Each structure stands twice: as structure tokens, then as C-alpha cells.
């Protein structure tokens, strides 16, 4: 589309404008895309890292809460097992004190009657210490108090478990008393069944406790905090919350940006440079083709056509090449499509015919059986000047018109009626016409019957399949039989092995070309080989 815009029509100008806009958009996207991707990945990586951190904090709180409950349960079990009718005996008091000293979280153990603690790690309580009613009772009869009174500490909140006449207490804030290397971190425990906060900072939002629902953990951002919520794995009635100020997320993202952004910038530079380079190449290539034609940068190489029976070189296919000013040689598939789309293919074909006449004129004159194949394009068929130029080349070189073979691809025969008239005109002037790539495009048997080609070239796709298990290995036989029926000569392309050559020869194929015999070579080298 870009190349075609150099024709000069108003439509082409609009097409070029659209193409340039598209290039600008693509270049812009390649410029900012990797950078935005780097920022996005930095944010996602930072968020994932902070979610993992805050969830681990909450899990630590849950683990500490679980250990406190486990120790209180263990203390009660030990006292129940040791009780010998007098729960406040000296022996029991000693054991209570030992339990309080040996455990990390459980600090007070005692014996209760009703709602009064009779004795404990602290000694005997003459009138009993009033405990008050429990806050909740578990299915196994364990009573939970969130604010258990302790004689020596009226301000420090304790939590207690009571069962079977004994009680154990632990400091409520021990589960949330974590030392971390970040300031402003909030910790809390809560009851998942009610969502009530049990212990922790007053800044903890009660709604955070409901985020976990039926899952075991959750992490999210809310009101300036990165929040992690965990349900205890051992105690069904315990949940934990950890909340880290969101500024740490910004710091984490910035850290990742400094790592990923340079990669994104380098990627953007490479991609944008590539887009601009190829865009400039495509936009300017038609102009460069014009300049190349003026500077005589286009030249021909020739691939021999071999008689399979004698092994002699009996013809050649002219193949155009382009040596740029920087010394780079461009192959036809790089510039021929651009030349076709930009309307320059006629000038290029004219140059091919001119150069071929200079290179092979003497050979065509001195070797009447030698033939030269010239590839034509679809636009060449639409131009009446192409036939005239081929006839001029034959006349100037002293060759017979039949020594010039115009090679067409079957993709050029979509407009059958137009192609038929051109082919007829060529053959009436004595030129021969070959069809290339038969079986790979749009052509059908009826085309071969009505257009009267002189020669059919077997595509390398079918030659490569000879003596293989490929599905196309039998197609070559059908093509050969078809050509015999229509009295056409056969040239096999892409012959690379002796086995392929022998098979084709055994099937009556007259001519072949391919690397088995020779690559496309310079005219001087070709003439030496021909001699």
C-alpha cells in the first residue's frame, strides 16, 4: 500500500497519508508501549511482593494466636490430669506456677468454681476472684473471656479459656506484638464468625475482617493500606489482620521501575528504530528503484537449462538482481512486489530485456538452438510495449523469435480473456510462451487447453517430492502426462539430486534446471560454462 502511493494519483496520495498515519501510530506505540509495560509490570510485581509480605505478617499473627490457644489448652489438660480432689492444694499451686513459667504465651493458670477463680499461679484467692460471664462458649464447653481480670494487672488485657474447673490466661496483645522493619504496621485478631475485632490497634477497620469470607486468606488495598487477612488453620474461631501503609507499595514499585524501566526504554528504542527503518525502507523503496534504474544498479544472472538426455546447456533463465550503492545485493522477492505495486515493473522489465540482449545477443545469434527465458509480470501482459521490446531484442541480436521464451506464472492468468489475447499475439510473432508454477496457483487444465502454451515448467515443490512420502510425490506424474497430452515441452525446476534428474529423464522430461547443474551465475561465467 505504501509503495503503491508513488504512482501520483489523488487516491494514492490519500493511501499514502493513511499509511504514514498508521506508521506514526505504530512507531508511537512501540515507543511508549514497552515503557508503559515496564511501569505496569513494576506495579504488578510490587503489588504481588507487598501482598505476599502483608499476608505473611497476618499468618504470623494467626500462628502466634494459635500457639497461645494451644498453650492454654495444654495447661488446662495438665491441671485436669493432675487434679486430686483439691484443685488448690500446694501441689496444684506449684504445678500452676511451673506452667506459667515454662510457657511462652500462657501466663496464668488457676482453678475456678462458678464464675470465680479460687486459686491460680498467683496463689490462693480467699474470697475468689470474680471472672464475670464468658463472652462465648465453644461446642466442647470451653468458655472464652476476652477480658479476664488479673489481680496484678488492671490495665493489661488478658484472654482466658476455662474448662473442667480450670482456667488458663494469656496476654491479649502477645499475638499482635510483632517486631517488623516497617513503621505504622497494624496487627489484629478477630472472630471470623462475627467479624468482631478481638485484639489489635484501634485503627484497624472492622470491615477488613469480612474480606476473607470462606477463603483462608485475602490481600487487597484499602484506604491507604495494603491489607492481609488470614483465617487460622488450627483454630476455627480465630482470624488475623496485618495492614501495611501504602507508601511502602510506592517504594517497592519505584524499586522495580528502576530495574524494569531501562529494559523497557531499550526495547522501545530498538522497536521504534526498527519500525522507522522498515517504514522508511518501504516508503522510499520505489524512489530507490527509480534511482537504481538510472544508475544501472540492476543486472542479470543466468541459470542454465540442461538437456537431460545430453547434459548440455541448451538455454538459460534470466534472473534480475539489484546491487545497491552500499554493495548489498537484493533478491527479486524483496523488490519485485514493490516495483509491481508502484507501477515501476514495466521500467524494470524493459531494463531486463535491454541487459539480456547485451549479455546474450551474440550467443542467441551464433547458437540457433539456444533459448533465453525472460520472466514477465501481470502488468507486462497489460502493456503492448512488452511484446514490441522482446521483438526488438530478437531482431537486434540476430536471433530467431522462437529463441525467446516469455515466462508467465499461473497467478497472472486470473483475467483469462486478457491473458489469452496477449499469449496469442506473442506466439503469432514467433515467441514461445512458458507457464511457471503450474499447480500452485489458480490455473486449471482448461487454461492450458485454451491458451496454447509452448512449455510447462514443473515447480520445485513437486520436484522435491520425488521419491519421498510427501502427498505431492505423485503430482509430478500427472503434470508430465498432462503436458504430453497437450504437446508441450517440460522444464523441471529446482533439481538438486541425481535421483530426481534420473527419475525425470525416465519419465520423458526434456529439460531441467537447478543446483545439481548450476546456480544462477554471472554472464561471463555462464558463457564459459556454455562453451
TORFI-446670 format. One record per residue (C-alpha): residue number from 1; z, x, y. Coordinates in pm, whole numbers, padded with zeros to 5 digits. Layout:
<nodes>
<k=NUM&w=Z&u=X&v=Y>
...
</nodes>
This chain:
<nodes>
<k=1&w=00000&u=00000&v=00000>
<k=2&w=00091&u=00282&v=00241>
<k=3&w=-00221&u=00479&v=00164>
<k=4&w=-00450&u=00179&v=00196>
<k=5&w=-00333&u=00131&v=00553>
<k=6&w=-00552&u=00414&v=00677>
<k=7&w=-00867&u=00205&v=00648>
<k=8&w=-00804&u=00085&v=01003>
<k=9&w=-00825&u=-00292&v=00983>
<k=10&w=-00572&u=-00516&v=01152>
<k=11&w=-00440&u=-00623&v=00811>
<k=12&w=-00392&u=-00263&v=00707>
<k=13&w=-00205&u=-00191&v=01029>
<k=14&w=00031&u=-00476&v=00950>
<k=15&w=00069&u=-00349&v=00594>
<k=16&w=00144&u=-00002&v=00722>
<k=17&w=00401&u=-00141&v=00962>
<k=18&w=00571&u=-00327&v=00680>
<k=19&w=00558&u=-00018&v=00460>
<k=20&w=00708&u=00201&v=00731>
<k=21&w=00984&u=-00053&v=00787>
<k=22&w=01052&u=-00052&v=00415>
<k=23&w=01067&u=00328&v=00417>
<k=24&w=01309&u=00322&v=00709>
<k=25&w=01532&u=00073&v=00526>
<k=26&w=01524&u=00280&v=00207>
<k=27&w=01597&u=00601&v=00399>
<k=28&w=01884&u=00428&v=00579>
<k=29&w=02028&u=00303&v=00252>
<k=30&w=02001&u=00643&v=00089>
<k=31&w=02168&u=00794&v=00394>
<k=32&w=02469&u=00563&v=00411>
<k=33&w=02478&u=00437&v=00051>
<k=34&w=02635&u=00747&v=-00109>
<k=35&w=02880&u=00780&v=00182>
<k=36&w=02988&u=00416&v=00153>
<k=37&w=03005&u=00457&v=-00223>
<k=38&w=03229&u=00762&v=-00180>
<k=39&w=03461&u=00568&v=00052>
<k=40&w=03464&u=00272&v=-00185>
<k=41&w=03539&u=00493&v=-00486>
<k=42&w=03811&u=00673&v=-00287>
<k=43&w=03975&u=00340&v=-00207>
<k=44&w=03946&u=00215&v=-00564>
<k=45&w=04079&u=00542&v=-00703>
<k=46&w=04362&u=00547&v=-00451>
<k=47&w=04449&u=00186&v=-00525>
<k=48&w=04444&u=00248&v=-00900>
<k=49&w=04668&u=00553&v=-00858>
<k=50&w=04920&u=00366&v=-00642>
<k=51&w=04915&u=00063&v=-00875>
<k=52&w=04993&u=00297&v=-01162>
<k=53&w=05272&u=00461&v=-00962>
<k=54&w=05437&u=00138&v=-00849>
<k=55&w=05411&u=-00013&v=-01197>
<k=56&w=05581&u=00295&v=-01343>
<k=57&w=05859&u=00255&v=-01084>
<k=58&w=05909&u=-00108&v=-01184>
<k=59&w=05906&u=-00009&v=-01551>
<k=60&w=06180&u=00248&v=-01480>
<k=61&w=06390&u=-00024&v=-01317>
<k=62&w=06334&u=-00252&v=-01617>
<k=63&w=06422&u=00030&v=-01857>
<k=64&w=06747&u=00103&v=-01670>
<k=65&w=06833&u=-00266&v=-01669>
<k=66&w=06764&u=-00284&v=-02042>
<k=67&w=06983&u=00019&v=-02109>
<k=68&w=07268&u=-00135&v=-01909>
<k=69&w=07247&u=-00459&v=-02108>
<k=70&w=07218&u=-00265&v=-02434>
<k=71&w=07533&u=-00067&v=-02349>
<k=72&w=07728&u=-00380&v=-02254>
<k=73&w=07624&u=-00548&v=-02580>
<k=74&w=07719&u=-00234&v=-02776>
<k=75&w=08060&u=-00221&v=-02606>
<k=76&w=08132&u=-00586&v=-02692>
<k=77&w=08020&u=-00530&v=-03053>
<k=78&w=08251&u=-00228&v=-03081>
<k=79&w=08552&u=-00421&v=-02944>
<k=80&w=08484&u=-00722&v=-03167>
<k=81&w=08468&u=-00493&v=-03470>
<k=82&w=08792&u=-00309&v=-03374>
<k=83&w=08998&u=-00618&v=-03280>
<k=84&w=09306&u=-00669&v=-03497>
<k=85&w=09460&u=-00992&v=-03365>
<k=86&w=09585&u=-00827&v=-03044>
<k=87&w=09290&u=-00757&v=-02814>
<k=88&w=09518&u=-00595&v=-02554>
<k=89&w=09706&u=-00358&v=-02784>
<k=90&w=09740&u=00006&v=-02689>
<k=91&w=09474&u=00093&v=-02947>
<k=92&w=09229&u=-00156&v=-02798>
<k=93&w=09303&u=-00040&v=-02443>
<k=94&w=09235&u=00319&v=-02548>
<k=95&w=08904&u=00219&v=-02701>
<k=96&w=08812&u=00027&v=-02387>
<k=97&w=08876&u=00337&v=-02178>
<k=98&w=08675&u=00556&v=-02416>
<k=99&w=08383&u=00315&v=-02396>
<k=100&w=08395&u=00319&v=-02015>
<k=101&w=08388&u=00698&v=-02010>
<k=102&w=08121&u=00750&v=-02275>
<k=103&w=07857&u=00511&v=-02146>
<k=104&w=07616&u=00571&v=-01860>
<k=105&w=07593&u=00218&v=-01716>
<k=106&w=07874&u=00017&v=-01878>
<k=107&w=08193&u=00096&v=-01680>
<k=108&w=08448&u=-00177&v=-01753>
<k=109&w=08529&u=-00341&v=-02088>
<k=110&w=08802&u=-00594&v=-02146>
<k=111&w=08943&u=-00895&v=-02333>
<k=112&w=08916&u=-01248&v=-02194>
<k=113&w=09070&u=-01585&v=-02255>
<k=114&w=08905&u=-01884&v=-02092>
<k=115&w=08785&u=-01763&v=-01755>
<k=116&w=09048&u=-01490&v=-01712>
<k=117&w=09032&u=-01123&v=-01808>
<k=118&w=09366&u=-01035&v=-01980>
<k=119&w=09318&u=-00659&v=-02000>
<k=120&w=09046&u=-00402&v=-01951>
<k=121&w=08956&u=-00039&v=-01915>
<k=122&w=09179&u=-00051&v=-01608>
<k=123&w=09483&u=-00159&v=-01811>
<k=124&w=09671&u=-00489&v=-01859>
<k=125&w=09642&u=-00766&v=-01604>
<k=126&w=09974&u=-00953&v=-01609>
<k=127&w=09853&u=-01289&v=-01490>
<k=128&w=09493&u=-01225&v=-01592>
<k=129&w=09202&u=-01165&v=-01358>
<k=130&w=09011&u=-01479&v=-01264>
<k=131&w=08644&u=-01443&v=-01355>
<k=132&w=08510&u=-01777&v=-01248>
<k=133&w=08244&u=-01976&v=-01433>
<k=134&w=07942&u=-01792&v=-01577>
<k=135&w=07609&u=-01801&v=-01396>
<k=136&w=07421&u=-01860&v=-01719>
<k=137&w=07471&u=-01873&v=-02094>
<k=138&w=07220&u=-01729&v=-02342>
<k=139&w=07125&u=-01913&v=-02663>
<k=140&w=07360&u=-01692&v=-02867>
<k=141&w=07655&u=-01790&v=-02647>
<k=142&w=07668&u=-01480&v=-02428>
<k=143&w=07790&u=-01563&v=-02077>
<k=144&w=07629&u=-01384&v=-01783>
<k=145&w=07802&u=-01334&v=-01449>
<k=146&w=07608&u=-01177&v=-01165>
<k=147&w=07918&u=-01114&v=-00950>
<k=148&w=08201&u=-01019&v=-01178>
<k=149&w=08527&u=-00938&v=-00992>
<k=150&w=08667&u=-00588&v=-01040>
<k=151&w=09022&u=-00512&v=-00909>
<k=152&w=08949&u=-00173&v=-00763>
<k=153&w=08617&u=-00265&v=-00600>
<k=154&w=08591&u=-00574&v=-00390>
<k=155&w=08261&u=-00474&v=-00224>
<k=156&w=08070&u=-00324&v=-00517>
<k=157&w=07890&u=-00597&v=-00713>
<k=158&w=07919&u=-00587&v=-01091>
<k=159&w=07733&u=-00779&v=-01356>
<k=160&w=07902&u=-00879&v=-01680>
<k=161&w=07834&u=-01007&v=-02030>
<k=162&w=08101&u=-01199&v=-02222>
<k=163&w=08103&u=-01294&v=-02588>
<k=164&w=08355&u=-01349&v=-02868>
<k=165&w=08657&u=-01297&v=-02638>
<k=166&w=08544&u=-00968&v=-02491>
<k=167&w=08362&u=-00872&v=-02170>
<k=168&w=08164&u=-00569&v=-02052>
<k=169&w=08065&u=-00491&v=-01694>
<k=170&w=07811&u=-00264&v=-01527>
<k=171&w=07733&u=-00181&v=-01167>
<k=172&w=07464&u=-00422&v=-01050>
<k=173&w=07275&u=-00166&v=-00840>
<k=174&w=07256&u=00106&v=-01105>
<k=175&w=06928&u=-00033&v=-01237>
<k=176&w=06769&u=-00015&v=-00890>
<k=177&w=06935&u=00309&v=-00784>
<k=178&w=06629&u=00530&v=-00835>
<k=179&w=06558&u=00857&v=-00659>
<k=180&w=06188&u=00885&v=-00564>
<k=181&w=05998&u=01117&v=-00329>
<k=182&w=05882&u=00831&v=-00105>
<k=183&w=06072&u=00663&v=00174>
<k=184&w=06105&u=00289&v=00214>
<k=185&w=06051&u=00201&v=-00153>
<k=186&w=06210&u=-00128&v=-00259>
<k=187&w=06353&u=-00200&v=-00603>
<k=188&w=06488&u=-00522&v=-00752>
<k=189&w=06561&u=-00706&v=-01072>
<k=190&w=06509&u=-01078&v=-01120>
<k=191&w=06536&u=-01363&v=-01367>
<k=192&w=06182&u=-01444&v=-01487>
<k=193&w=06281&u=-01794&v=-01590>
<k=194&w=06390&u=-01894&v=-01239>
<k=195&w=06238&u=-01624&v=-01020>
<k=196&w=06581&u=-01560&v=-00865>
<k=197&w=06643&u=-01206&v=-00741>
<k=198&w=06948&u=-01058&v=-00915>
<k=199&w=06982&u=-00715&v=-00763>
<k=200&w=06795&u=-00513&v=-00505>
<k=201&w=06702&u=-00490&v=-00142>
<k=202&w=06721&u=-00792&v=00084>
<k=203&w=06365&u=-00710&v=00196>
<k=204&w=06222&u=-00797&v=-00147>
<k=205&w=06007&u=-01110&v=-00122>
<k=206&w=06122&u=-01371&v=-00375>
<k=207&w=05762&u=-01476&v=-00436>
<k=208&w=05686&u=-01135&v=-00584>
<k=209&w=05894&u=-01229&v=-00888>
<k=210&w=05649&u=-01510&v=-00970>
<k=211&w=05344&u=-01281&v=-00981>
<k=212&w=05399&u=-01172&v=-01340>
<k=213&w=05376&u=-01526&v=-01488>
<k=214&w=05332&u=-01490&v=-01862>
<k=215&w=05198&u=-01136&v=-01845>
<k=216&w=05408&u=-00826&v=-01900>
<k=217&w=05316&u=-00662&v=-01570>
<k=218&w=05119&u=-00707&v=-01247>
<k=219&w=05028&u=-00498&v=-00943>
<k=220&w=04898&u=-00614&v=-00604>
<k=221&w=04907&u=-00555&v=-00228>
<k=222&w=05108&u=-00794&v=-00010>
<k=223&w=05243&u=-00779&v=00346>
<k=224&w=05224&u=-00405&v=00387>
<k=225&w=05349&u=-00319&v=00039>
<k=226&w=05195&u=-00216&v=-00289>
<k=227&w=05396&u=-00419&v=-00539>
<k=228&w=05450&u=-00368&v=-00909>
<k=229&w=05620&u=-00635&v=-01122>
<k=230&w=05725&u=-00579&v=-01483>
<k=231&w=05882&u=-00807&v=-01740>
<k=232&w=06135&u=-00631&v=-01961>
<k=233&w=06009&u=-00554&v=-02310>
<k=234&w=06354&u=-00583&v=-02472>
<k=235&w=06543&u=-00844&v=-02275>
<k=236&w=06355&u=-01167&v=-02217>
<k=237&w=06563&u=-01264&v=-01916>
<k=238&w=06506&u=-00950&v=-01712>
<k=239&w=06226&u=-00858&v=-01470>
<k=240&w=06184&u=-00566&v=-01233>
<k=241&w=06011&u=-00516&v=-00898>
<k=242&w=05907&u=-00200&v=-00717>
<k=243&w=05735&u=-00207&v=-00376>
<k=244&w=05590&u=00099&v=-00202>
<k=245&w=05490&u=00089&v=00168>
<k=246&w=05112&u=00054&v=00202>
<k=247&w=05091&u=00363&v=00422>
<k=248&w=05112&u=00569&v=00105>
<k=249&w=04796&u=00398&v=-00016>
<k=250&w=04619&u=00505&v=00304>
<k=251&w=04734&u=00863&v=00246>
<k=252&w=04616&u=00851&v=-00113>
<k=253&w=04276&u=00711&v=-00012>
<k=254&w=04240&u=00983&v=00250>
<k=255&w=04311&u=01246&v=-00015>
<k=256&w=04037&u=01109&v=-00240>
<k=257&w=03799&u=01074&v=00056>
<k=258&w=03830&u=01445&v=00130>
<k=259&w=03729&u=01508&v=-00231>
<k=260&w=03454&u=01246&v=-00272>
<k=261&w=03306&u=01228&v=00078>
<k=262&w=03147&u=01576&v=00071>
<k=263&w=02983&u=01483&v=-00260>
<k=264&w=02860&u=01158&v=-00105>
<k=265&w=02727&u=01339&v=00202>
<k=266&w=02542&u=01598&v=-00009>
<k=267&w=02399&u=01321&v=-00228>
<k=268&w=02293&u=01126&v=00081>
<k=269&w=02120&u=01432&v=00226>
<k=270&w=01935&u=01501&v=-00098>
<k=271&w=01829&u=01138&v=-00149>
<k=272&w=01729&u=01084&v=00212>
<k=273&w=01535&u=01408&v=00222>
<k=274&w=01354&u=01309&v=-00098>
<k=275&w=01268&u=00964&v=00037>
<k=276&w=01142&u=01108&v=00365>
<k=277&w=00945&u=01377&v=00184>
<k=278&w=00773&u=01138&v=-00054>
<k=279&w=00722&u=00881&v=00222>
<k=280&w=00558&u=01140&v=00443>
<k=281&w=00356&u=01257&v=00147>
<k=282&w=00232&u=00906&v=00072>
<k=283&w=00169&u=00815&v=00435>
<k=284&w=-00010&u=01136&v=00515>
<k=285&w=-00192&u=01197&v=00185>
<k=286&w=-00511&u=01010&v=00284>
<k=287&w=-00527&u=01219&v=00602>
<k=288&w=-00475&u=01531&v=00394>
<k=289&w=-00754&u=01423&v=00159>
<k=290&w=-00988&u=01393&v=00460>
<k=291&w=-00881&u=01737&v=00576>
<k=292&w=-00923&u=01873&v=00223>
<k=293&w=-01277&u=01741&v=00212>
<k=294&w=-01356&u=01907&v=00546>
<k=295&w=-01204&u=02236&v=00428>
<k=296&w=-01382&u=02231&v=00089>
<k=297&w=-01049&u=02236&v=-00093>
<k=298&w=-01184&u=02020&v=-00377>
<k=299&w=-01350&u=02197&v=-00667>
<k=300&w=-01460&u=02121&v=-01023>
<k=301&w=-01359&u=02239&v=-01365>
<k=302&w=-01567&u=02161&v=-01671>
<k=303&w=-01457&u=02066&v=-02020>
<k=304&w=-01720&u=02138&v=-02285>
<k=305&w=-01863&u=01861&v=-02501>
<k=306&w=-01924&u=02004&v=-02850>
<k=307&w=-02177&u=01903&v=-03115>
<k=308&w=-01954&u=01852&v=-03420>
<k=309&w=-02234&u=01943&v=-03659>
<k=310&w=-02343&u=02271&v=-03498>
<k=311&w=-02033&u=02364&v=-03299>
<k=312&w=-02250&u=02431&v=-02992>
<k=313&w=-02160&u=02331&v=-02639>
<k=314&w=-02413&u=02064&v=-02555>
<k=315&w=-02262&u=01908&v=-02246>
<k=316&w=-01971&u=01908&v=-02005>
<k=317&w=-01745&u=01666&v=-01822>
<k=318&w=-01691&u=01749&v=-01455>
<k=319&w=-01324&u=01715&v=-01358>
<k=320&w=-01220&u=01732&v=-00994>
<k=321&w=-00925&u=01943&v=-00879>
<k=322&w=-00762&u=01995&v=-00538>
<k=323&w=-00625&u=02330&v=-00433>
<k=324&w=-00409&u=02271&v=-00127>
<k=325&w=-00374&u=02516&v=00160>
<k=326&w=-00036&u=02622&v=00022>
<k=327&w=-00202&u=02718&v=-00309>
<k=328&w=-00070&u=02424&v=-00506>
<k=329&w=-00328&u=02261&v=-00735>
<k=330&w=-00304&u=01881&v=-00750>
<k=331&w=-00425&u=01697&v=-01059>
<k=332&w=-00655&u=01392&v=-01027>
<k=333&w=-00387&u=01138&v=-01121>
<k=334&w=-00197&u=01245&v=-00807>
<k=335&w=-00472&u=01190&v=-00551>
<k=336&w=-00747&u=00974&v=-00708>
<k=337&w=-00544&u=00646&v=-00681>
<k=338&w=-00468&u=00724&v=-00315>
<k=339&w=-00834&u=00801&v=-00248>
<k=340&w=-00933&u=00470&v=-00411>
<k=341&w=-00680&u=00264&v=-00217>
<k=342&w=-00758&u=00431&v=00115>
<k=343&w=-01136&u=00392&v=00083>
<k=344&w=-01194&u=00767&v=00054>
<k=345&w=-01310&u=00767&v=-00307>
<k=346&w=-01676&u=00738&v=-00202>
<k=347&w=-01650&u=01060&v=00001>
<k=348&w=-01471&u=01229&v=-00289>
<k=349&w=-01738&u=01119&v=-00540>
<k=350&w=-02007&u=01246&v=-00300>
<k=351&w=-01832&u=01584&v=-00293>
<k=352&w=-01807&u=01589&v=-00674>
<k=353&w=-02179&u=01521&v=-00710>
<k=354&w=-02260&u=01788&v=-00449>
<k=355&w=-02041&u=02055&v=-00614>
<k=356&w=-02161&u=01965&v=-00966>
<k=357&w=-02522&u=02009&v=-00851>
<k=358&w=-02443&u=02355&v=-00717>
<k=359&w=-02241&u=02460&v=-01022>
<k=360&w=-02466&u=02321&v=-01296>
<k=361&w=-02807&u=02275&v=-01133>
<k=362&w=-02961&u=02583&v=-01294>
<k=363&w=-02815&u=02502&v=-01633>
<k=364&w=-02946&u=02146&v=-01620>
<k=365&w=-03292&u=02277&v=-01531>
<k=366&w=-03302&u=02555&v=-01793>
<k=367&w=-03140&u=02358&v=-02078>
<k=368&w=-03317&u=02020&v=-02107>
<k=369&w=-03084&u=01905&v=-02385>
<k=370&w=-02770&u=01982&v=-02187>
<k=371&w=-02600&u=01685&v=-02022>
<k=372&w=-02336&u=01655&v=-01748>
<k=373&w=-02085&u=01370&v=-01726>
<k=374&w=-01971&u=01251&v=-01381>
<k=375&w=-01673&u=01013&v=-01355>
<k=376&w=-01724&u=00719&v=-01121>
<k=377&w=-01472&u=00476&v=-00972>
<k=378&w=-01482&u=00099&v=-00929>
<k=379&w=-01569&u=00145&v=-00560>
<k=380&w=-01860&u=00371&v=-00657>
<k=381&w=-02006&u=00081&v=-00853>
<k=382&w=-01993&u=-00132&v=-00539>
<k=383&w=-02176&u=00130&v=-00336>
<k=384&w=-02551&u=00151&v=-00362>
<k=385&w=-02535&u=00509&v=-00236>
<k=386&w=-02379&u=00649&v=-00553>
<k=387&w=-02688&u=00594&v=-00766>
<k=388&w=-02904&u=00750&v=-00497>
<k=389&w=-02684&u=01060&v=-00478>
<k=390&w=-02696&u=01105&v=-00855>
<k=391&w=-03076&u=01083&v=-00849>
<k=392&w=-03093&u=01334&v=-00563>
<k=393&w=-02876&u=01578&v=-00763>
<k=394&w=-03104&u=01544&v=-01065>
<k=395&w=-03416&u=01587&v=-00853>
<k=396&w=-03283&u=01887&v=-00656>
<k=397&w=-03171&u=02068&v=-00970>
<k=398&w=-03494&u=02000&v=-01154>
<k=399&w=-03310&u=01812&v=-01426>
<k=400&w=-03418&u=01502&v=-01608>
<k=401&w=-03219&u=01192&v=-01503>
<k=402&w=-03118&u=01148&v=-01866>
<k=403&w=-02914&u=01467&v=-01844>
<k=404&w=-02678&u=01296&v=-01600>
<k=405&w=-02421&u=01067&v=-01763>
<k=406&w=-02227&u=00827&v=-01538>
<k=407&w=-01888&u=00772&v=-01699>
<k=408&w=-01708&u=00442&v=-01632>
<k=409&w=-01371&u=00321&v=-01755>
<k=410&w=-01347&u=-00026&v=-01904>
<k=411&w=-01090&u=-00118&v=-01638>
<k=412&w=-01378&u=-00105&v=-01390>
<k=413&w=-01560&u=-00385&v=-01571>
<k=414&w=-01335&u=-00676&v=-01473>
<k=415&w=-01616&u=-00806&v=-01250>
<k=416&w=-01866&u=-00816&v=-01536>
<k=417&w=-02164&u=-00953&v=-01346>
<k=418&w=-02146&u=-00691&v=-01069>
<k=419&w=-02092&u=-00408&v=-01316>
<k=420&w=-02380&u=-00527&v=-01532>
<k=421&w=-02631&u=-00510&v=-01245>
<k=422&w=-02520&u=-00159&v=-01144>
<k=423&w=-02536&u=-00030&v=-01502>
<k=424&w=-02880&u=-00183&v=-01543>
<k=425&w=-03001&u=-00014&v=-01224>
<k=426&w=-02872&u=00324&v=-01341>
<k=427&w=-03039&u=00300&v=-01677>
<k=428&w=-03365&u=00187&v=-01519>
<k=429&w=-03363&u=00509&v=-01313>
<k=430&w=-03321&u=00712&v=-01632>
<k=431&w=-02949&u=00788&v=-01602>
<k=432&w=-02730&u=00745&v=-01905>
<k=433&w=-02404&u=00547&v=-01888>
<k=434&w=-02089&u=00607&v=-02095>
<k=435&w=-01783&u=00388&v=-02126>
<k=436&w=-01447&u=00567&v=-02139>
<k=437&w=-01103&u=00449&v=-02254>
<k=438&w=-01255&u=00174&v=-02468>
<k=439&w=-00984&u=-00036&v=-02638>
<k=440&w=-00712&u=00049&v=-02385>
<k=441&w=-00801&u=-00195&v=-02108>
<k=442&w=-00975&u=-00525&v=-02052>
<k=443&w=-01308&u=-00475&v=-02223>
<k=444&w=-01429&u=-00684&v=-02515>
<k=445&w=-01709&u=-00649&v=-02766>
<k=446&w=-01925&u=-00888&v=-02564>
<k=447&w=-01919&u=-00640&v=-02273>
<k=448&w=-02064&u=-00369&v=-02493>
<k=449&w=-02336&u=-00602&v=-02617>
<k=450&w=-02446&u=-00725&v=-02274>
<k=451&w=-02415&u=-00410&v=-02062>
<k=452&w=-02604&u=-00174&v=-02296>
<k=453&w=-02411&u=00150&v=-02267>
<k=454&w=-02568&u=00469&v=-02400>
<k=455&w=-02246&u=00634&v=-02509>
<k=456&w=-01894&u=00530&v=-02605>
<k=457&w=-01602&u=00771&v=-02565>
<k=458&w=-01317&u=00736&v=-02818>
<k=459&w=-00990&u=00756&v=-02627>
<k=460&w=-00743&u=01032&v=-02719>
<k=461&w=-00487&u=00761&v=-02805>
<k=462&w=-00691&u=00673&v=-03115>
<k=463&w=-00787&u=01032&v=-03197>
<k=464&w=-00421&u=01136&v=-03203>
<k=465&w=-00350&u=00861&v=-03458>
<k=466&w=-00593&u=01006&v=-03715>
<k=467&w=-00414&u=01092&v=-04043>
<k=468&w=-00083&u=00953&v=-03912>
<k=469&w=00124&u=00646&v=-03991>
<k=470&w=00065&u=00506&v=-03642>
<k=471&w=-00055&u=00147&v=-03615>
<k=472&w=-00368&u=00268&v=-03432>
<k=473&w=-00484&u=00506&v=-03707>
<k=474&w=-00744&u=00259&v=-03835>
<k=475&w=-00875&u=00156&v=-03494>
<k=476&w=-01098&u=00463&v=-03469>
<k=477&w=-01299&u=00345&v=-03771>
<k=478&w=-01363&u=00008&v=-03609>
<k=479&w=-01476&u=00176&v=-03286>
<k=480&w=-01712&u=00405&v=-03480>
<k=481&w=-01864&u=00114&v=-03673>
<k=482&w=-01900&u=-00088&v=-03354>
<k=483&w=-02084&u=00197&v=-03178>
<k=484&w=-02319&u=00243&v=-03476>
<k=485&w=-02399&u=-00127&v=-03474>
<k=486&w=-02486&u=-00112&v=-03103>
<k=487&w=-02679&u=00217&v=-03142>
<k=488&w=-02450&u=00413&v=-02908>
<k=489&w=-02367&u=00781&v=-02923>
<k=490&w=-01999&u=00870&v=-02973>
<k=491&w=-01783&u=01131&v=-02799>
<k=492&w=-01425&u=01174&v=-02920>
<k=493&w=-01178&u=01286&v=-02655>
<k=494&w=-00853&u=01477&v=-02700>
<k=495&w=-00944&u=01653&v=-03026>
<k=496&w=-00674&u=01911&v=-03088>
<k=497&w=-00680&u=01986&v=-03463>
<k=498&w=-00937&u=02086&v=-03722>
<k=499&w=-00830&u=01789&v=-03933>
<k=500&w=-00921&u=01549&v=-03652>
<k=501&w=-01256&u=01722&v=-03597>
<k=502&w=-01343&u=01719&v=-03969>
<k=503&w=-01250&u=01353&v=-04002>
<k=504&w=-01460&u=01253&v=-03703>
<k=505&w=-01751&u=01459&v=-03831>
<k=506&w=-01725&u=01295&v=-04173>
<k=507&w=-01743&u=00954&v=-04006>
<k=508&w=-02063&u=01040&v=-03825>
<k=509&w=-01922&u=01104&v=-03474>
<k=510&w=-02173&u=01329&v=-03297>
<k=511&w=-01973&u=01486&v=-03013>
<k=512&w=-01617&u=01577&v=-02925>
<k=513&w=-01415&u=01742&v=-02652>
<k=514&w=-01056&u=01860&v=-02648>
<k=515&w=-00826&u=02159&v=-02653>
<k=516&w=-00938&u=02252&v=-03004>
<k=517&w=-01262&u=02367&v=-02844>
<k=518&w=-01166&u=02443&v=-02484>
<k=519&w=-00959&u=02323&v=-02193>
<k=520&w=-01126&u=02237&v=-01864>
<k=521&w=-01235&u=02572&v=-01718>
<k=522&w=-01391&u=02715&v=-01403>
<k=523&w=-01772&u=02700&v=-01374>
<k=524&w=-01821&u=03078&v=-01416>
<k=525&w=-01610&u=03081&v=-01730>
<k=526&w=-01792&u=02773&v=-01859>
<k=527&w=-02133&u=02930&v=-01812>
<k=528&w=-02020&u=03243&v=-02000>
<k=529&w=-01895&u=03028&v=-02287>
<k=530&w=-02213&u=02824&v=-02286>
<k=531&w=-02421&u=03142&v=-02312>
</nodes>
